Amino acid sequence: MSVYNSKMTLTKDAEPQNLAMFQQSFGEYLRQQQRSPDSESFNFTSTDSTHSDSTSIATISSRIGNLYQGLVFNNICGFLDRCFPVCQSLIDPTQWRHSCQQFFLQYHCHSPYFTEINQSFVEYLSQPEVLTLLELPPYFAELAHYEWIELKVDTYCVDPNHPHPPSTNLTSDQNPSDALSYIALNYITLNPSLQNLHYQWPVHRISPDFEPIAVEDSFYLVYRDTDHKVQFMTVNALTHALIEFIDTQPAIALTENKLTALMQDFCDHLGYQNHQLLVSFGLPLIHKLIQQQVVYVGQ
């Protein structure tokens, strides 16, 4: 479909499919990261099945080609450098640069948005063979995901019709039943920006001073509060499971009876027999999650 060895010029009669083929081939050329001053020019020829010869599309000199290679790759590195500072700190700068180059070369990003480059990098690292090929630590993909989540939550677009937190400030010394009384007839829902995360590694503790040697189930809540600040919270497996369960339920009225019924259903979901123990754990927890804006209250 395309070759890189004959001189060509741009033609006025180039058909739309030829332009698309040129863009694809030029993109592959940019991925190669050939920066030597005497590298070959990029030359593109499209073979049109309706004609007996090739249609000349474009010739790009090595100087301009190398310039574009540098501009595109450096821009991508700029996004990755800003989003993954902890990941960078754990490996040699040369290895980090090599990892970025391999991502640029091997992974085909399908989104046109620059803000989603970091998400594509996380997806690239999550492929089973990639960490081995790049000689990266086994926790590296989860750590990258954890760092990227902050950007995802920070840029999350909230539906203006979604319920908001209650305007009354709940204090930590309030009894849960007292806290529920003033907002009876309302409903609870999860903060729409909430990320309920489960990792095999303790990613929140990883740093140049601490690199884990064994897996350790870790659970986190990451969300944006009403001051537009990203909040991180370490939770246990039961809280993680409760939030997952709430997310599957229809509208839950914010009354003590309804929340008690919710916790009893959660017991059945877990196959746990001691309903009273889990209810006594769950009601104060929901109260705390409302305080911390993990759970919203709305009409």
ZADO-1210 file (C-alpha; in nm, 4 decimals, padded with zeros to 6 digits):
<atoms>
<atom x="00.0000" y="00.0000" z="00.0000" code="MET" pos="1"/>
<atom x="00.2857" y="00.2349" z="00.0717" code="SER" pos="2"/>
<atom x="00.6613" y="00.2567" z="00.0131" code="VAL" pos="3"/>
<atom x="00.9323" y="00.4870" z="00.1478" code="TYR" pos="4"/>
<atom x="01.1873" y="00.4952" z="-00.1345" code="ASN" pos="5"/>
<atom x="01.0712" y="00.7071" z="-00.4276" code="SER" pos="6"/>
<atom x="01.0342" y="01.0861" z="-00.4619" code="LYS" pos="7"/>
<atom x="00.6785" y="01.2164" z="-00.4842" code="MET" pos="8"/>
<atom x="00.4891" y="01.5436" z="-00.4739" code="THR" pos="9"/>
<atom x="00.1479" y="01.6415" z="-00.3443" code="LEU" pos="10"/>
<atom x="-00.1228" y="01.6256" z="-00.6111" code="THR" pos="11"/>
<atom x="-00.4498" y="01.8162" z="-00.6359" code="LYS" pos="12"/>
<atom x="-00.6378" y="01.5055" z="-00.7460" code="ASP" pos="13"/>
<atom x="-00.5607" y="01.3019" z="-00.4342" code="ALA" pos="14"/>
<atom x="-00.8757" y="01.1144" z="-00.3317" code="GLU" pos="15"/>
<atom x="-01.0002" y="01.1106" z="00.0318" code="PRO" pos="16"/>
<atom x="-00.8980" y="00.7466" z="00.0803" code="GLN" pos="17"/>
<atom x="-00.5449" y="00.8327" z="-00.0337" code="ASN" pos="18"/>
<atom x="-00.5265" y="01.1085" z="00.2284" code="LEU" pos="19"/>
<atom x="-00.6387" y="00.8639" z="00.4988" code="ALA" pos="20"/>
<atom x="-00.3771" y="00.6112" z="00.3827" code="MET" pos="21"/>
<atom x="-00.1110" y="00.8828" z="00.3887" code="PHE" pos="22"/>
<atom x="-00.2064" y="00.9841" z="00.7415" code="GLN" pos="23"/>
<atom x="-00.1863" y="00.6243" z="00.8597" code="GLN" pos="24"/>
<atom x="00.1518" y="00.5664" z="00.6962" code="SER" pos="25"/>
<atom x="00.2918" y="00.8959" z="00.8232" code="PHE" pos="26"/>
<atom x="00.1727" y="00.8038" z="01.1715" code="GLY" pos="27"/>
<atom x="00.3645" y="00.4763" z="01.1487" code="GLU" pos="28"/>
<atom x="00.6711" y="00.6698" z="01.0332" code="TYR" pos="29"/>
<atom x="00.6464" y="00.9013" z="01.3356" code="LEU" pos="30"/>
<atom x="00.6281" y="00.6009" z="01.5672" code="ARG" pos="31"/>
<atom x="00.9618" y="00.4663" z="01.4442" code="GLN" pos="32"/>
<atom x="01.1571" y="00.7420" z="01.6223" code="GLN" pos="33"/>
<atom x="01.4308" y="00.7628" z="01.3564" code="GLN" pos="34"/>
<atom x="01.6198" y="01.0797" z="01.4415" code="ARG" pos="35"/>
<atom x="01.9498" y="01.0468" z="01.2568" code="SER" pos="36"/>
<atom x="02.0107" y="01.3515" z="01.0340" code="PRO" pos="37"/>
<atom x="02.0803" y="01.1357" z="00.7286" code="ASP" pos="38"/>
<atom x="01.7808" y="00.9024" z="00.7703" code="SER" pos="39"/>
<atom x="01.5658" y="00.8459" z="00.4618" code="GLU" pos="40"/>
<atom x="01.2936" y="01.0874" z="00.3636" code="SER" pos="41"/>
<atom x="00.9343" y="00.9795" z="00.4188" code="PHE" pos="42"/>
<atom x="00.7870" y="00.8960" z="00.0777" code="ASN" pos="43"/>
<atom x="00.4330" y="00.7733" z="00.0265" code="PHE" pos="44"/>
<atom x="00.2804" y="00.6087" z="-00.2798" code="THR" pos="45"/>
<atom x="-00.0795" y="00.4914" z="-00.2927" code="SER" pos="46"/>
<atom x="-00.1782" y="00.2283" z="-00.5472" code="THR" pos="47"/>
<atom x="-00.5215" y="00.3099" z="-00.6866" code="ASP" pos="48"/>
<atom x="-00.6943" y="-00.0042" z="-00.8179" code="SER" pos="49"/>
<atom x="-00.8675" y="00.2007" z="-01.0902" code="THR" pos="50"/>
<atom x="-00.5367" y="00.3051" z="-01.2461" code="HIS" pos="51"/>
<atom x="-00.2445" y="00.1058" z="-01.3786" code="SER" pos="52"/>
<atom x="00.0173" y="00.3088" z="-01.1933" code="ASP" pos="53"/>
<atom x="00.0703" y="00.4536" z="-00.8491" code="SER" pos="54"/>
<atom x="-00.0652" y="00.7913" z="-00.7435" code="THR" pos="55"/>
<atom x="00.2005" y="01.0231" z="-00.6000" code="SER" pos="56"/>
<atom x="00.0970" y="01.1756" z="-00.2709" code="ILE" pos="57"/>
<atom x="00.3844" y="01.3329" z="-00.0803" code="ALA" pos="58"/>
<atom x="00.7539" y="01.3530" z="-00.0045" code="THR" pos="59"/>
<atom x="00.8734" y="01.4762" z="00.3355" code="ILE" pos="60"/>
<atom x="01.2420" y="01.5432" z="00.3954" code="SER" pos="61"/>
<atom x="01.4275" y="01.3667" z="00.6758" code="SER" pos="62"/>
<atom x="01.4830" y="01.7013" z="00.8522" code="ARG" pos="63"/>
<atom x="01.1092" y="01.7792" z="00.8655" code="ILE" pos="64"/>
<atom x="01.0244" y="01.4173" z="00.9420" code="GLY" pos="65"/>
<atom x="01.2635" y="01.4092" z="01.2371" code="ASN" pos="66"/>
<atom x="01.1227" y="01.7416" z="01.3582" code="LEU" pos="67"/>
<atom x="00.7703" y="01.6001" z="01.3617" code="TYR" pos="68"/>
<atom x="00.8918" y="01.2832" z="01.5329" code="GLN" pos="69"/>
<atom x="01.0483" y="01.4886" z="01.8097" code="GLY" pos="70"/>
<atom x="00.7500" y="01.7193" z="01.8528" code="LEU" pos="71"/>
<atom x="00.4952" y="01.4394" z="01.8779" code="VAL" pos="72"/>
<atom x="00.7003" y="01.2144" z="02.1047" code="PHE" pos="73"/>
<atom x="00.8070" y="01.4968" z="02.3376" code="ASN" pos="74"/>
<atom x="00.4474" y="01.6119" z="02.3731" code="ASN" pos="75"/>
<atom x="00.3386" y="01.2615" z="02.4697" code="ILE" pos="76"/>
<atom x="00.6272" y="01.2347" z="02.7170" code="CYS" pos="77"/>
<atom x="00.5192" y="01.5641" z="02.8704" code="GLY" pos="78"/>
<atom x="00.1759" y="01.4234" z="02.9535" code="PHE" pos="79"/>
<atom x="00.3223" y="01.0986" z="03.0906" code="LEU" pos="80"/>
<atom x="00.5891" y="01.2749" z="03.2988" code="ASP" pos="81"/>
<atom x="00.3303" y="01.4926" z="03.4734" code="ARG" pos="82"/>
<atom x="00.0821" y="01.2140" z="03.5415" code="CYS" pos="83"/>
<atom x="00.3155" y="00.9431" z="03.6762" code="PHE" pos="84"/>
<atom x="00.5778" y="01.1044" z="03.9037" code="PRO" pos="85"/>
<atom x="00.5982" y="00.8100" z="04.1464" code="VAL" pos="86"/>
<atom x="00.6393" y="00.5581" z="03.8649" code="CYS" pos="87"/>
<atom x="00.9244" y="00.7674" z="03.7253" code="GLN" pos="88"/>
<atom x="01.0963" y="00.7899" z="04.0616" code="SER" pos="89"/>
<atom x="01.1221" y="00.4113" z="04.0927" code="LEU" pos="90"/>
<atom x="01.3225" y="00.3381" z="03.7785" code="ILE" pos="91"/>
<atom x="01.6220" y="00.4769" z="03.5928" code="ASP" pos="92"/>
<atom x="01.5427" y="00.7766" z="03.3650" code="PRO" pos="93"/>
<atom x="01.6694" y="00.5788" z="03.0662" code="THR" pos="94"/>
<atom x="01.4296" y="00.2935" z="03.1448" code="GLN" pos="95"/>
<atom x="01.1406" y="00.5376" z="03.1860" code="TRP" pos="96"/>
<atom x="01.2216" y="00.6963" z="02.8498" code="ARG" pos="97"/>
<atom x="01.2412" y="00.3519" z="02.6906" code="HIS" pos="98"/>
<atom x="00.9016" y="00.2588" z="02.8380" code="SER" pos="99"/>
<atom x="00.7513" y="00.5764" z="02.6899" code="CYS" pos="100"/>
<atom x="00.9091" y="00.5009" z="02.3522" code="GLN" pos="101"/>
<atom x="00.7716" y="00.1472" z="02.3473" code="GLN" pos="102"/>
<atom x="00.4262" y="00.2767" z="02.4346" code="PHE" pos="103"/>
<atom x="00.4507" y="00.5300" z="02.1520" code="PHE" pos="104"/>
<atom x="00.5702" y="00.2643" z="01.9090" code="LEU" pos="105"/>
<atom x="00.3517" y="-00.0311" z="02.0039" code="GLN" pos="106"/>
<atom x="00.0203" y="00.0942" z="02.1404" code="TYR" pos="107"/>
<atom x="-00.2401" y="00.2407" z="01.9067" code="HIS" pos="108"/>
<atom x="-00.4364" y="00.5115" z="02.0876" code="CYS" pos="109"/>
<atom x="-00.7901" y="00.5402" z="01.9557" code="HIS" pos="110"/>
<atom x="-00.9000" y="00.8577" z="02.1321" code="SER" pos="111"/>
<atom x="-00.8328" y="01.1986" z="01.9714" code="PRO" pos="112"/>
<atom x="-00.8108" y="01.3692" z="02.3132" code="TYR" pos="113"/>
<atom x="-00.4718" y="01.4531" z="02.4614" code="PHE" pos="114"/>
<atom x="-00.6149" y="01.4125" z="02.8113" code="THR" pos="115"/>
<atom x="-00.6694" y="01.0416" z="02.7415" code="GLU" pos="116"/>
<atom x="-00.3064" y="00.9654" z="02.6515" code="ILE" pos="117"/>
<atom x="-00.2389" y="00.8770" z="03.0148" code="ASN" pos="118"/>
<atom x="-00.5326" y="00.6363" z="03.0202" code="GLN" pos="119"/>
<atom x="-00.3916" y="00.4648" z="02.7111" code="SER" pos="120"/>
<atom x="-00.0534" y="00.4320" z="02.8837" code="PHE" pos="121"/>
<atom x="-00.2240" y="00.2613" z="03.1790" code="VAL" pos="122"/>
<atom x="-00.4027" y="00.0255" z="02.9392" code="GLU" pos="123"/>
<atom x="-00.0720" y="-00.0490" z="02.7672" code="TYR" pos="124"/>
<atom x="00.0997" y="-00.1386" z="03.0965" code="LEU" pos="125"/>
<atom x="-00.1929" y="-00.3613" z="03.1981" code="SER" pos="126"/>
<atom x="-00.1248" y="-00.6015" z="02.9111" code="GLN" pos="127"/>
<atom x="00.0166" y="-00.9211" z="03.0672" code="PRO" pos="128"/>
<atom x="00.3414" y="-00.9348" z="02.8697" code="GLU" pos="129"/>
<atom x="00.4352" y="-00.5658" z="02.8808" code="VAL" pos="130"/>
<atom x="00.5854" y="-00.5432" z="03.2309" code="LEU" pos="131"/>
<atom x="00.8090" y="-00.8407" z="03.1527" code="THR" pos="132"/>
<atom x="00.9204" y="-00.6996" z="02.8184" code="LEU" pos="133"/>
<atom x="01.0008" y="-00.3615" z="02.9747" code="LEU" pos="134"/>
<atom x="01.1607" y="-00.5228" z="03.2831" code="GLU" pos="135"/>
<atom x="00.9326" y="-00.3275" z="03.5146" code="LEU" pos="136"/>
<atom x="00.8319" y="-00.4305" z="03.8698" code="PRO" pos="137"/>
<atom x="00.5175" y="-00.6463" z="03.8991" code="PRO" pos="138"/>
<atom x="00.3281" y="-00.3709" z="04.0844" code="TYR" pos="139"/>
<atom x="00.4044" y="-00.1058" z="03.8201" code="PHE" pos="140"/>
<atom x="00.0761" y="-00.1338" z="03.6260" code="ALA" pos="141"/>
<atom x="-00.1384" y="-00.0953" z="03.9390" code="GLU" pos="142"/>
<atom x="00.0715" y="00.1951" z="04.0619" code="LEU" pos="143"/>
<atom x="00.0313" y="00.3695" z="03.7259" code="ALA" pos="144"/>
<atom x="-00.3451" y="00.3136" z="03.7423" code="HIS" pos="145"/>
<atom x="-00.3567" y="00.4603" z="04.0939" code="TYR" pos="146"/>
<atom x="-00.1660" y="00.7710" z="03.9814" code="GLU" pos="147"/>
<atom x="-00.3874" y="00.8129" z="03.6748" code="TRP" pos="148"/>
<atom x="-00.7075" y="00.7831" z="03.8826" code="ILE" pos="149"/>
<atom x="-00.6278" y="01.1185" z="04.0445" code="GLU" pos="150"/>
<atom x="-00.6382" y="01.2855" z="03.7018" code="LEU" pos="151"/>
<atom x="-00.9557" y="01.0991" z="03.6069" code="LYS" pos="152"/>
<atom x="-01.1368" y="01.2110" z="03.9229" code="VAL" pos="153"/>
<atom x="-01.0012" y="01.5663" z="03.9019" code="ASP" pos="154"/>
<atom x="-01.1332" y="01.6095" z="03.5459" code="THR" pos="155"/>
<atom x="-01.4596" y="01.4195" z="03.5961" code="TYR" pos="156"/>
<atom x="-01.7625" y="01.6031" z="03.4526" code="CYS" pos="157"/>
<atom x="-02.0452" y="01.5812" z="03.7053" code="VAL" pos="158"/>
<atom x="-02.4044" y="01.5664" z="03.5818" code="ASP" pos="159"/>
<atom x="-02.5695" y="01.8897" z="03.7072" code="PRO" pos="160"/>
<atom x="-02.8886" y="01.6913" z="03.7747" code="ASN" pos="161"/>
<atom x="-02.7101" y="01.4522" z="04.0107" code="HIS" pos="162"/>
<atom x="-02.7922" y="01.4882" z="04.3837" code="PRO" pos="163"/>
<atom x="-02.5560" y="01.6975" z="04.5938" code="HIS" pos="164"/>
<atom x="-02.4366" y="01.6511" z="04.9514" code="PRO" pos="165"/>
<atom x="-02.6669" y="01.7785" z="05.2295" code="PRO" pos="166"/>
<atom x="-02.6181" y="02.1420" z="05.3153" code="SER" pos="167"/>
<atom x="-02.6276" y="02.0731" z="05.6905" code="THR" pos="168"/>
<atom x="-02.2858" y="01.9835" z="05.8301" code="ASN" pos="169"/>
<atom x="-02.2857" y="01.6524" z="06.0160" code="LEU" pos="170"/>
<atom x="-02.0513" y="01.6318" z="06.3116" code="THR" pos="171"/>
<atom x="-01.8532" y="01.3255" z="06.4065" code="SER" pos="172"/>
<atom x="-02.0103" y="01.3033" z="06.7542" code="ASP" pos="173"/>
<atom x="-02.3699" y="01.2861" z="06.6265" code="GLN" pos="174"/>
<atom x="-02.5622" y="00.9663" z="06.6803" code="ASN" pos="175"/>
<atom x="-02.6426" y="00.8092" z="06.3391" code="PRO" pos="176"/>
<atom x="-03.0166" y="00.8048" z="06.4112" code="SER" pos="177"/>
<atom x="-03.0056" y="01.1766" z="06.4998" code="ASP" pos="178"/>
<atom x="-02.8183" y="01.2517" z="06.1824" code="ALA" pos="179"/>
<atom x="-03.0837" y="01.0718" z="05.9800" code="LEU" pos="180"/>
<atom x="-03.3781" y="01.2529" z="06.1329" code="SER" pos="181"/>
<atom x="-03.3324" y="01.5877" z="05.9583" code="TYR" pos="182"/>
<atom x="-03.2988" y="01.4348" z="05.6126" code="ILE" pos="183"/>
<atom x="-03.5740" y="01.1758" z="05.6280" code="ALA" pos="184"/>
<atom x="-03.7599" y="01.1260" z="05.2992" code="LEU" pos="185"/>
<atom x="-03.4363" y="01.1883" z="05.1088" code="ASN" pos="186"/>
<atom x="-03.2342" y="00.9259" z="04.9230" code="TYR" pos="187"/>
<atom x="-02.8701" y="00.8297" z="04.9208" code="ILE" pos="188"/>
<atom x="-02.6528" y="00.7818" z="04.6168" code="THR" pos="189"/>
<atom x="-02.2809" y="00.7456" z="04.5631" code="LEU" pos="190"/>
<atom x="-02.0680" y="01.0475" z="04.4787" code="ASN" pos="191"/>
<atom x="-02.0619" y="01.0298" z="04.0959" code="PRO" pos="192"/>
<atom x="-01.6860" y="01.0858" z="04.0835" code="SER" pos="193"/>
<atom x="-01.6197" y="00.7986" z="04.3273" code="LEU" pos="194"/>
<atom x="-01.3677" y="00.5304" z="04.2315" code="GLN" pos="195"/>
<atom x="-01.3996" y="00.2183" z="04.4506" code="ASN" pos="196"/>
<atom x="-01.0637" y="00.0484" z="04.3964" code="LEU" pos="197"/>
<atom x="-00.9143" y="-00.2896" z="04.4776" code="HIS" pos="198"/>
<atom x="-00.5461" y="-00.3589" z="04.4076" code="TYR" pos="199"/>
<atom x="-00.3202" y="-00.6545" z="04.4759" code="GLN" pos="200"/>
<atom x="-00.0413" y="-00.4210" z="04.5881" code="TRP" pos="201"/>
<atom x="-00.0336" y="-00.1460" z="04.8564" code="PRO" pos="202"/>
<atom x="00.0114" y="00.1244" z="04.5954" code="VAL" pos="203"/>
<atom x="-00.0424" y="00.4160" z="04.8356" code="HIS" pos="204"/>
<atom x="00.2792" y="00.3260" z="05.0218" code="ARG" pos="205"/>
<atom x="00.5043" y="00.2629" z="04.7217" code="ILE" pos="206"/>
<atom x="00.7953" y="00.5072" z="04.6908" code="SER" pos="207"/>
<atom x="01.1722" y="00.4998" z="04.6350" code="PRO" pos="208"/>
<atom x="01.1962" y="00.4186" z="05.0070" code="ASP" pos="209"/>
<atom x="00.9426" y="00.1355" z="04.9987" code="PHE" pos="210"/>
<atom x="00.8954" y="-00.1200" z="04.7216" code="GLU" pos="211"/>
<atom x="00.6768" y="-00.4175" z="04.8195" code="PRO" pos="212"/>
<atom x="00.8053" y="-00.7708" z="04.7695" code="ILE" pos="213"/>
<atom x="00.4737" y="-00.9529" z="04.8194" code="ALA" pos="214"/>
<atom x="00.1128" y="-00.8884" z="04.7216" code="VAL" pos="215"/>
<atom x="-00.1162" y="-00.7292" z="04.9783" code="GLU" pos="216"/>
<atom x="-00.4836" y="-00.6742" z="04.9019" code="ASP" pos="217"/>
<atom x="-00.5516" y="-00.3012" z="04.9284" code="SER" pos="218"/>
<atom x="-00.8763" y="-00.1046" z="04.8992" code="PHE" pos="219"/>
<atom x="-00.9192" y="00.2672" z="04.8301" code="TYR" pos="220"/>
<atom x="-01.1832" y="00.5295" z="04.7682" code="LEU" pos="221"/>
<atom x="-01.0841" y="00.8209" z="04.5450" code="VAL" pos="222"/>
<atom x="-01.3343" y="01.0990" z="04.4795" code="TYR" pos="223"/>
<atom x="-01.3773" y="01.4750" z="04.4398" code="ARG" pos="224"/>
<atom x="-01.5393" y="01.6744" z="04.7183" code="ASP" pos="225"/>
<atom x="-01.7503" y="01.9892" z="04.6923" code="THR" pos="226"/>
<atom x="-01.4368" y="02.2040" z="04.7193" code="ASP" pos="227"/>
<atom x="-01.3178" y="02.0361" z="04.3972" code="HIS" pos="228"/>
<atom x="-01.0329" y="01.8615" z="04.5781" code="LYS" pos="229"/>
<atom x="-00.9428" y="01.4992" z="04.5103" code="VAL" pos="230"/>
<atom x="-00.9665" y="01.2909" z="04.8260" code="GLN" pos="231"/>
<atom x="-00.8010" y="00.9528" z="04.8922" code="PHE" pos="232"/>
<atom x="-00.9235" y="00.7094" z="05.1551" code="MET" pos="233"/>
<atom x="-00.7905" y="00.3670" z="05.2536" code="THR" pos="234"/>
<atom x="-01.0745" y="00.1289" z="05.3462" code="VAL" pos="235"/>
<atom x="-01.1189" y="-00.2373" z="05.4336" code="ASN" pos="236"/>
<atom x="-01.2623" y="-00.5170" z="05.2215" code="ALA" pos="237"/>
<atom x="-01.6049" y="-00.4976" z="05.3887" code="LEU" pos="238"/>
<atom x="-01.6446" y="-00.1254" z="05.3135" code="THR" pos="239"/>
<atom x="-01.5359" y="-00.1887" z="04.9554" code="HIS" pos="240"/>
<atom x="-01.7999" y="-00.4628" z="04.9235" code="ALA" pos="241"/>
<atom x="-02.0721" y="-00.2468" z="05.0827" code="LEU" pos="242"/>
<atom x="-02.0123" y="00.0375" z="04.8380" code="ILE" pos="243"/>
<atom x="-02.0238" y="-00.2075" z="04.5489" code="GLU" pos="244"/>
<atom x="-02.3547" y="-00.3386" z="04.6854" code="PHE" pos="245"/>
<atom x="-02.5042" y="00.0107" z="04.7255" code="ILE" pos="246"/>
<atom x="-02.4103" y="00.0848" z="04.3653" code="ASP" pos="247"/>
<atom x="-02.6286" y="-00.2052" z="04.2448" code="THR" pos="248"/>
<atom x="-02.9377" y="-00.1012" z="04.4426" code="GLN" pos="249"/>
<atom x="-03.2292" y="00.1187" z="04.3329" code="PRO" pos="250"/>
<atom x="-03.2948" y="00.4457" z="04.5180" code="ALA" pos="251"/>
<atom x="-03.2420" y="00.3958" z="04.8929" code="ILE" pos="252"/>
<atom x="-03.4544" y="00.6127" z="05.1210" code="ALA" pos="253"/>
<atom x="-03.2530" y="00.7752" z="05.3961" code="LEU" pos="254"/>
<atom x="-03.4462" y="00.6428" z="05.6943" code="THR" pos="255"/>
<atom x="-03.3211" y="00.4155" z="05.9676" code="GLU" pos="256"/>
<atom x="-03.5656" y="00.1386" z="05.8680" code="ASN" pos="257"/>
<atom x="-03.4604" y="00.1468" z="05.5036" code="LYS" pos="258"/>
<atom x="-03.0892" y="00.1521" z="05.5864" code="LEU" pos="259"/>
<atom x="-03.1365" y="-00.1360" z="05.8300" code="THR" pos="260"/>
<atom x="-03.3105" y="-00.3306" z="05.5539" code="ALA" pos="261"/>
<atom x="-03.0238" y="-00.2420" z="05.3205" code="LEU" pos="262"/>
<atom x="-02.7687" y="-00.3838" z="05.5640" code="MET" pos="263"/>
<atom x="-02.9769" y="-00.6989" z="05.6151" code="GLN" pos="264"/>
<atom x="-02.9874" y="-00.7510" z="05.2395" code="ASP" pos="265"/>
<atom x="-02.6119" y="-00.6939" z="05.2328" code="PHE" pos="266"/>
<atom x="-02.5727" y="-00.9691" z="05.4969" code="CYS" pos="267"/>
<atom x="-02.7687" y="-01.2078" z="05.2786" code="ASP" pos="268"/>
<atom x="-02.5593" y="-01.1056" z="04.9777" code="HIS" pos="269"/>
<atom x="-02.2412" y="-01.1965" z="05.1678" code="LEU" pos="270"/>
<atom x="-02.3929" y="-01.5110" z="05.3168" code="GLY" pos="271"/>
<atom x="-02.3292" y="-01.3698" z="05.6648" code="TYR" pos="272"/>
<atom x="-02.5574" y="-01.4953" z="05.9409" code="GLN" pos="273"/>
<atom x="-02.5135" y="-01.2339" z="06.2145" code="ASN" pos="274"/>
<atom x="-02.7387" y="-00.9562" z="06.0821" code="HIS" pos="275"/>
<atom x="-02.7298" y="-00.7513" z="06.4005" code="GLN" pos="276"/>
<atom x="-02.3499" y="-00.7278" z="06.4042" code="LEU" pos="277"/>
<atom x="-02.3336" y="-00.6081" z="06.0448" code="LEU" pos="278"/>
<atom x="-02.6194" y="-00.3612" z="06.0956" code="VAL" pos="279"/>
<atom x="-02.4393" y="-00.2106" z="06.3965" code="SER" pos="280"/>
<atom x="-02.1304" y="-00.1761" z="06.1783" code="PHE" pos="281"/>
<atom x="-02.3083" y="-00.0471" z="05.8684" code="GLY" pos="282"/>
<atom x="-02.5280" y="00.2355" z="05.9988" code="LEU" pos="283"/>
<atom x="-02.2431" y="00.4387" z="06.1535" code="PRO" pos="284"/>
<atom x="-02.0347" y="00.3685" z="05.8438" code="LEU" pos="285"/>
<atom x="-02.2993" y="00.5129" z="05.6113" code="ILE" pos="286"/>
<atom x="-02.3237" y="00.8168" z="05.8401" code="HIS" pos="287"/>
<atom x="-01.9462" y="00.8608" z="05.8137" code="LYS" pos="288"/>
<atom x="-01.9524" y="00.8228" z="05.4350" code="LEU" pos="289"/>
<atom x="-02.2159" y="01.0979" z="05.4157" code="ILE" pos="290"/>
<atom x="-01.9955" y="01.3233" z="05.6258" code="GLN" pos="291"/>
<atom x="-01.6970" y="01.2619" z="05.4012" code="GLN" pos="292"/>
<atom x="-01.9029" y="01.3138" z="05.0811" code="GLN" pos="293"/>
<atom x="-01.8471" y="00.9602" z="04.9543" code="VAL" pos="294"/>
<atom x="-02.2261" y="00.9249" z="04.9709" code="VAL" pos="295"/>
<atom x="-02.4568" y="01.2029" z="04.8552" code="TYR" pos="296"/>
<atom x="-02.8058" y="01.2819" z="04.9762" code="VAL" pos="297"/>
<atom x="-03.0751" y="01.4095" z="04.7423" code="GLY" pos="298"/>
<atom x="-03.4504" y="01.4284" z="04.6859" code="GLN" pos="299"/>
</atoms>
